[in-house]
């Protein structure tokens, strides 16, 4: 510096020199904190975007920025520190400068989902499947899926819960999307069994319905039995079997169809109907049997009594009606027939019947020819008696014709009696077939027994 005084009279000009050191300036680095990014977003110029200026703060300063971490780096979740070093091109006047900012890295969404499934009650769960989306940087996660539903779980809806496992899982927010397992009622198989394919009216018919699961488990509930489409009774299932017994089926063909009510786990179902097969029963009219259980042939002489033992039994719960007994009266002459009991009631059940055949004893001095001759004389007398009475009759010839006709019929009857009773040749040592008829409410059955008259002792 040179100093020039105003008072040049008294002072001279003076000079002085001093040393000034000018140091390098530090650039002004501008680097604002970036907005948060999600995990998996690599660093880019959106975050690494600092600028350098001269000391005036407005004039850019050329140089090189070295970032740490560098472009493309994926940071973990959390608050991360970013730093840089700026090296100016004008290293004579500017030194290098550093800068640090924070960056928030938010967790990424990892979506873990399960598929929906449907199955029948009583079956095992299917193999569940699902998906994981949103993994970053090629990271791989394992997925597991579970449900509280088991084979015996009642029909309804049960969540299928997915879960993920793997490294870096903490860098994600897990978005869990449950699946749904729908358990539906299972169908059943119905088997129908009847106690017999054909029965007489009034007998018990036992109907059995077996309700079996087509999956697993045991159906419960009730079974309604239909007879040709009309309800006739209901039974409760026991161990999958329902049984109903009735004696009220009318005569005819009956198609029995079980209808299952269903329950919590099984679908209500109706058995298939068919006019033939195991679900069909034929109810026949009431009937009965008649048989000879003693010897069908007996021997004797006139004046003896013989017995036959018969047996009747209803085919069904009862006889069609009260049972009456008759014979054709084709036995020896003047024979009487007695049944014991004479009548069997409709509800009498199996019964033994005793038929007593009593023949009339002939006079000791009476031969078959004498008997035949006497019968002829009686017949002739009966024939002539009306003729003798004509002299007292005031009737015309029509009266005579009618009398003669009646007499002829009487003779014919006596002749028939002689023939039936065996008068004449073959009267002794002769077999008489006796037909026995049992009648019950219009239904009848017959059997034949023989009565043999031995040779008359001389």
KOLLUMTOR-243314 format. One record per residue: x, y, z of N, C-alpha, C, O in turn. Coordinates in steps of 0.05 Angstrom, whole numbers, plus 5000, padded with zeros to 4 digits. Each point is the difference from the previous one (the first is absolute). Layout:
XYZXYZXYZXYZ
...
# end
This chain:
501749775000498350235000501850255000502249995011
496950224976501550265000498350205014497650044993
503650105026498650215015501150274991502450065002
495750104988500850274992498550205019497650034999
504150115018498850185019499050254986501050084979
497150055033499150264990502050215006500550194985
500849785039502050195008502649914989501749885013
498650184963502449924986502450175009502349934995
497050295021502250175009501549865022502450005002
496049875014501349895024500549704997501649895014
496949974967500249714998500649924972499450144980
502049635019500549894974498149774995498749915018
501350014957498449764993501449755012502449985000
495849845010501249755012498649754988497750014992
503849775006499049754989500249785021501750015018
496649794978500149775019498949764985498250024984
502949755021499249754987499449795022501649975019
496049884979499349785018499349764983499350034976
500749725036499449754986497149925006499249995023
499149944956497249915003499849724989500649954976
498549865039499749734991497049954992498350045017
501249894958497349934990499849704999501249874983
497150015034499649715000497949914980498550164990
501549575003497949894982497350015013499749965024
498450114960497250015010498749735000500749824985
497450145033498449755000497450054984498550185006
501049654974497750044984497449975016500049875021
498050264970497449985013498549764986499550014976
499949785039498649764990497150015008499350015024
499049974957497150005005498949714995500349904978
498549985043498949734998497749965019500449965024
497250064966497749985017499349715006500549824984
498450135039499149735007497849914981498250164993
502049604997498049894981497649895015500149945024
497650054962497749875011500549705004501749894987
496849995031500449725007499549824975498550074982
502949725018499749804978499349735013500449975024
498549854960499349735010502349824996501750034982
498449775036502249804998499849884972497949934989
504650035000500149894974500550214978500649934978
499050325029500550214981503050075000501050095020
500449864958502850064999500550315000498450154989
503949935022500650285000500550104972501249864983
497850385011500350124974500550295002500350115022
499850034956500450295000497750155014500250245005
497649614999497950125015500850055029499050195013
502849654998500950035027502950125000500650175017
501149754964502750104999500250234981500949974977
498250265031499650234983501250265012498850224997
503549765015501350245013501150194978500449924977
500050335031501250204982502150175016499850035024
502350074961502150155013500150294989499650044976
501050155041500050284992502550145011501249925020
499550304966502150175011498950145025497849955009
504050215003499350125025497650184999498750065020
500750044956497750174999497449855001497850125003
502449624995497649835003498349984976497949875001
502850264978498350004976501549904976498949894981
503750155019501649924976500849715004501449935019
497749894962500849725002503049964999501450154987
499449655027502949935001500249724989498949815010
502750174969500449744988501749835017501850095015
497649654983501649815015498749724999498349954984
502649885033499149725001498749945026501050085022
496649774977498649925024500449705004499549844981
501450085041500349725007498049945023500350095022
497649744971497949945019500549735014501249824989
498050185035500149755015497449985017499550175017
498949614978500249794980499750124972499050224996
501849624984500150104973497349954987498249875011
501650234964497549964984499649704997501949844995
495550075007499249724997500049845025499149775000
501950355022500049855025497149985011498550205000
500849565011497549965013500550005030501549845011
497250355002500450035029498049845016497849954990
502949985034498149865018498050205011500350254998
497749645014497950165011501050165024501549895016
497850364986500850165022501050274991499750074976
501450085042501250264994502949964993501649915016
499150154959502749954989501450264995498850204993
503849795011501750244995501349994973501249804992
498450424993501350024974502250225002499650205013
502749744975502250205002501350034972499749834983
501750405014501450054975502550165006500450125020
501449864961502550165000500150144973499949884979
500250395022500250164976502950094996501250125017
499949824960502750084993499850204977499249924978
501650335027499750204979502249974979502249895005
497150204971502149994979502150215006502449964995
496850285017501950215007501149945028499150115020
502849724980501149925026501950215011500849985024
499950224959501850215011498550185019501050085021
496549974972498550195016497949875018499050125019
500449634976497849865015501049735010501549864987
497750095037500649745012497649814994497950094990
502449665017497849814998498050055023500750125021
496949804974497950055020498449745004499749844981
499350125043498349775006497250095009499650225010
498549594988497350065008498649745008500549794988
497850225032498549775008497050075003499350215011
499049614979497150035003498949735009501349794996
496250215015498749745007497849944980498850174988
500749575009498049904982498449785014501149815011
496350224989498349805013499249794979498950064979
501749695028499249774983497749855014500349895021
497350124966497649875012499949714991501049934978
497749895038499749724992498349984975498250164995
502549644989498449954976497749815007500149865020
497850154964497849825004500649724988500749984977
498949825040500349724991497349875003499149955023
499549994955497349895001500149705000501149874982
497850025039500049715004497049914998498450085017
500949774963497249934996499749694998501849864994
495750065012499249714998497749984981498250175000
501749614985497849954982497649895016500349915022
497350104965497549905012499649714992500849924978
498049925039499449724995497349925010499050135019
499949664969497549895010500349695001501149884982
497950015039500049705002497649915015498650155013
500949584985497749885014500849945029502349955007
495650055010500449915027501049715000499149844984
502850115034501049725003502449954983501149785002
499850414981502449964984502350165013499550195015
503049724979502350155009500250264985499050034978
502350175034500550254987501749964975501849835000
497750324979501749994977502750135006500450125021
501549844961502650135003499750304993499550074977
500750105043499550284996502350124984502349925002
497150284982502050154985499350295001497850085005
504350094992499750285000502250144985501349874983
499350385023502150144986501150225018498750105018
503849984975501350225014500950204978501549934982
497650315020500850214981501150245014499350055023
502550094963501150245012502849975010501250195011
500049574985502849965009501850174983499650024976
502550105037501950184986502749864996500749825015
500750284965502849924996500349704997502149895007
495849984982500349714996499949845025500649765000
498550365021499949855026497749794998497950054989
502649725023498149784999499049945028501649985019
495849984983498849935026498449744997498949954979
501049905042498449755001497350075012499850155019
498149724970497350045009498849755012500349784989
498550245034498549785012497150095004499550235005
498749574992497150065003498849805019500749765000
497450345017498849825020497150085004499150224993
499449595018497250055007499349835024501149785004
497050325012499249845023498149784992499349835017
499750174958498049804992501449724999502249974991
496349835019500949724999497949844985498050104991
502549645007498249824986497250015013498049984986
501950045040497450005014498850275004498050035014
503250184975498850275004497450014986499649914977
498450225036497450034989500050184975501850164997
496349804985499950184977499950295008498750085020
502750094965500250285006502550114986501149874982
499750375026502350124987502350045021499550085023
502949844968502350015018502250154985500649944977
500750265037502250154987502449834995500849825016
500550234961502549884993502150225004500050204986
501849765033501850215009502849964988501249795005
499850404979502749974988502050135019499450185015
503149724982502250125015502549984984500349814984
501650385019502550004985502349985019499950085023
502349814967502549985015502350054981499849934976
502450185035502350054984501650245010499050155017
503549884972501750225008498850274990498550004981
502350215032499250274992497050055003498950194990
499749625024497150035003499350255016497850114998
504149985019499550245016499950254984499250215010
501749784965499950244983497350034985499750174983
498449665025497550004986497750045020500149925023
497850214968497549995014498349784987499450014976
499949785039498649774989497050074998498750065020
500349914956497250044995498849714996500449884979
498350035041499049725000497150004989498350135010
501349714970497449964988499149715003500949834985
497450135035499149725006498449894977498650144986
501649605011498249864982497649905016499950045024
498349824963497649905013499549704992499849944976
500149895044499249724996497149985006499150055022
499349864958497249965004499449705002500649854981
498450065042499349725004497049974995498450135014
500949714967497149964994499149735010501649825006
495750154996498949755009500649784981500150044975
500349725035500749774984497549854991498149995015
501949894962497849844991500049735015502149925011
495749944988499849735012499149804979499050074979
501549685028499049784983497849855017500549935023
497250044964497749875015499549724988499749974976
500349845042499449724993497549925014499750035024
498449864961497449925011499849705001500749864981
498450045042499649715003497349955013499250135019
499249684969497549925011500249725011501649844991
496750105029500249745013499349774982501049785004
497450274976499349794980498950134975498950225002
501549664975499050114975497049974997498750144984
500249665031497149954997499049905027501249835012
496550284997498849935025497050004998498950154984
499949695033497150015001499050245015501450115017
496249984976498850235013499949965031499249785009
501550425005499849995030502649925013500250025024
501849894960502649945013501750245001499750194985
502149815035501950235003502050014977501249804992
499250444997502150054981502050185014499350225009
503249694992502150175012501650134978501149864982
499150405019501450164980502550115013500050115022
502349844965502550095011501450184980500349934976
500550305033501550194983502850035012500350085023
501749874961502850045009501050254987500250024975
500550185041500950264990503050015005500950025023
500749964955502949995003501250254988499150104979
503050005034501550234990501649924975501149784999
499050404981501749954977502950105005501749974983
498750155040502750105007500949855026501249794999
498250335023500549875026498050125020498650194994
501449705030498150105020497449834999499749834982
498650225037497649845003497550194999499750175018
498649794962497650174999498249965024499749785010
499050434998498049995021497450134989500050094977
497949915040497550124991497849794998500149815015
498050234968497749834997499649914971501150124982
497449675015499349904974497049974998498749875017
500150254963497149984996499649794977501350024979
496949795026499549794980497550074984497950065012
502449934962497750054982499049744988501649834992
495850135008498849774988498550094975497950135002
503349814975498950104974499650305001498050114991
503950035021500050295001498750125024500150245003
498649605014498650115023501549935026500849775003
499550425015501449945025498449795017497650025003
503949795008498749805017501449985027498949885019
503450244984501349995026502850135000501150044978
499950025045502750125003501549865022498949915020
503750064975501749865019502650175004500950134982
500249855042502550145006502449824993500049765006
502050364982502449864993501649925025500350155019
500649604981501849905021502349864986499649804987
502850325016502349894987499649984970500949814987
497750395002499650014972497749834989499649974976
498849905042497949824992497450095012499850065024
498149954959497350065009498149774993500149904977
498350025042498249774995497150085008499550125020
498749804962497150055006498549754993500449874979
497750055038498449764996497150075001499050155017
499549744964497150044999498649764989501149854983
496450115026498349784989497750124985498049864994
502250405000497750144988500150024970498350154989
503549724997500050024971497749854988499549775008
499150354973497849884987500949814978502450004992
495849844998500649804979500950154975498750194991
503549734997501150124976503050035002501349915019
499850234961502950054998500650265013498750214995
503349795022500850245015503050064995501749835004
498850414986502750094996500750185025498950215004
503049695011500850145025502550174994502049904991
497850365014502150184995500750155026498450155010
504149825000500950155024500850284991501250054979
498150145038500850284996501650095025498950015022
503650054973501850075022499850305006500050174981
499749905044499650285008502450174997499850254998
502649635002502550155000500650095029498349995017
504250114987500750115026502150214996500350114978
501249965042501950214999502149954978501050184987
499749575010502349934982499249874974501649984982
495949925016499249854976497550114987498350115013
501749864960497850114984497549835003500249755000
497550385002497549854999499749874973500550124979
498649635021499949854975497649814999499049925021
500250024955497849804996501149774984501350044980
498149725029500949764986498749984973497750104997
503649784984498849964974497749805002500149815015
497750254970497749825000500049824976500850084978
498449675027499849804979497749825005499449935023
499249994955497749825003500849715004498349835004
504350124996501049735006502650025014501450204997
499349605019502550015014499749995030497949925010
504250165004500149975029498150185014499549965024
499450254963498250185013497149954993498350185004
501049594986497349944991499049755016501449805002
496150225008498849775013497249964989498550194996
500849564999497349934991498449895023500849815013
497050324993498249915021497749844987498550114984
501449645023498049824988497649985019500250055024
497449874965497749975017500449795021501749824997
496850195025500149805021499249734988498149984984
503249815025499349744991500649815023500850085022
498749664973500649815021500649734987499549964976
501649865040500649734990498249805015499250045022
500249744964498449795011501349744993500649944977
499949895043501349754995499149785020499050065021
501349704970499449775017502549915014502049934986
498050075040502549925014499749735013502049895010
495649994988499749725008500149834975500550104978
499149645025499849834977497650084983497850035011
502550014963497850094983498049774995497850054988
502849715019498249774995499549855026501949935015
495550034991499349845024498249764990498850024979
501149775038498449774994498149955023500550065023
497249824969498049935021497749864987499949954976
498249975041497549884990497750195009500450195015
497349754975497750175007499649995030500349805013
499150444997499750025029502550095014499950045025
502350004961502550095013500350314995498950114982
502850005035500650294998503050034997501649875014
499150294967502850054995500650304999498150164996
504449915009500750285001502450064982501849844996
498250414993502250104985500950265013498450165011
504249884989501150255011500950184977501749924984
497250325016500850204980501550225014499850045024
501650124960501450235011499750234980500549984976
498650255035499850244984501850215013500450015024
500850164959501750225009499750244982499949964975
500050285036499850234983502650064986502249965011
497650144964502450104986499850315003498850134984
502449975036499750285007499450025030500249805014
499150434994499550045028497549865010499849915022
498150074961497549885007498949854976501050014978
496849855028498549884978498450224985499650225012
499649744963498450204987497450065015499050234998
499949585016497650045015499649755018501849835001
495950155012499549755015499949774981499050014978
502249765031500249774983497749805007499649935023
498949984956497949815002500849744986501650014981
497349765028500849754988497549854991497950005012
502449874965497849834989501349764987502449994994
495849805001500949774984498049974977497950134999
502849694982498249954977498049775007498649914982
501450005043498149785008500249764982498049874995
504450074996500449774982500949755014501149824988
498350175038500949765015497949784999498150014984
502249805034498049785001497250115006499750235009
498349604986497250075004499450105029500949875019
497750354982499050115026502350075019499749975024
502650124964502350075017499750295010498950174985
502049885039500050275010502950105002501849845005
498650434992502650125000500050225020498350185001
503749825016500250205021502950115001501949855001
498250424998502650145002500450125028498150115011
504249854999500650125027502850134999502049874996
498050405007497850185002498650034973501149964979
496350125023498550024975500750254985499750024976
501450185038500850264987502550105013500549975024
501250144960502550145010499750294994499550084977
500950095044499750294996502250104982502149874996
497550374994501950134982502850025013502049984987
498150075039502550035014500849755015501750015018
497249764974500449765015502849894998500949855017
500550214961502749904996500049714992497949884996
504449995003500249724992498449835019500250025025
498249804964498249845016499749724989500049964976
500049845042499449724992496949965001498750085019
500349804961497149944997499649705000501349864986
496850055031499349715000497449974985498050115007
502149724972497649934986499249725009501549804997
496150185015499049745009497949904979498050144995
502549624994498249884981498749765014501349815007
496050214997498549785014498249874980498250124989
502249615007498249854982497849875017500349965024
497449984963497749885014500249704997500549894979
499049975043500049715000497549894987497850095006
502649714976497749874987498949785018501449895017
496050044979498849785016501449744993501049964978
499249875042501549754996498949824979501549854987
495850155009498749824980499550154974498549904983
502750335014499450164976502449994982502350075007
497149834969502249984980499950254982498050145001
504049904983500050224982497749984980498850214993
500549554998497849984981497450065013498250134988
501449785038497650075014499650305002497850114996
504450035011499950295003499350134974498450194998
502849704981499450124973497149954993498750174988
500249585018497249934994498150185015498050094989
502649955037498350175016499950294990497950124999
504449974993500050274989498450024974498750204995
501349584990498450004975497150005006498450144987
500849695034497249995007499050275011497850084994
503950055021499350265010499650204978498150154999
503749834982499850194977497549954984498750194991
500549545005497649944984497650095015498150114988
501949855038497750095016499650314998497850104997
504450045005499950294998499050084972498850214997
501949624983499150074973497049964996498750164987
500249615025497249934996498250175018497650044993
503450055029498350155019498650244988497650035005
503850124979498550234989497949914980498050144997
502449634989498149914980497449925013497850054990
502549815034497649925014498350235009497649995002
503850245002498650235010498650154978498750205006
501549724970498850154978497049994999498650184992
500449595018497149975000498650215017497650064996
503950045023498850215017500650284991499250205012
502449814966500850264991498250114979499149854982
500450405019498450144980501850144979499050154984
503549805018501850144982500049874972499049784997
502050364985500149914972502549844995501449935019
499150004956502349844993502650145006502149865004
497950404998502550145008500949925027502449975006
495749995012500649915027501349735000502049955014
497049874969501149734997502850014990501849865010
498750314970502750024989502050105021502249905001
496950295015501950105020500649795021502349985009
495749874999500449795020501949794989501849915014
497750014961501849794988502850104999501949855006
498450404987502750124998501449995027502449935002
496250155019501150005027500849725008502049965014
496349854979500549725008502549904986501649865012
498750214962502449914985502550115013502049865003
497950405004502350125013500649875027502449965006
495649965009500449875025501349734996501849925015
497349934964501249744994502950044992501849845008
498750374976502850054992501750065024502349905002
496750255017501550065024500649765016502349965010
495749874993500549755015502049824986501649875012
498250134962501949844985502850115004501949855002
498350414998502650125004501149945028502449945003
495850065016500849935028501149725000502149945013
496549894973501049724999502749984988501749855009
498650314970502649984986502250125017502249885003
497350355009502050145016500749835024502449975007
495649925006500549855024501349734995500849865018
499350074957501349754993498349765002501049775002
496350264998498249775001500349844974500650114979
499149655023500349834977502849885001501349975021
499749974955502649874998502150205008499850244994
502349685020502150175010499350155025501550185007
496449755006499250145025502049975021500650185016
500649574986502249955019502649984984500049994976
502250025040502750014989500250224979500849964977
498450285032499950224982501350255013499750045024
501850124959501350245010498450254992499350034976
500150135044498450244995501850255002501150055022
499450104956501550255002498350225012497950064990
503150065031498650225013501550264995502350025008
496550174980501350264994499350195022497650055006
504450075007499750195022500750284989502150034987
496150165018500450274990500150195024498250005017
503850174983500250225019499650264985501450054980
496850125030499450254987500450235019499150005023
502450214968500650235016499750254983501750064983
496150095021499650254986500349964970501250164986
497549635003500049954972502449854989500049904978
502150065039502349854992499749725011499649975024
500649824959499649735009502249824991501350044979
499249755037501949794994498849745007498449985019
502349814966498849745005502249795002502250024989
497149775026501749765001498149764999497650025005
503549754988498349764997501249785018502449955001
495749925014500849775016498349764991498050044986
502849735022498649754991499049855025501449985020
496149924977498849835021499449734986498449984982
503149815027499749744988498249825018500649965023
497149954965498249815014500949724994500249914977
500549945044501049734997497749814992497750085002
503049674990498149804993498349935025501049965021
496450044975498149955022500449715009500049814984
500350155041500249735010497549844995497850115003
502349634990497749824994499449835024498149834999
# end
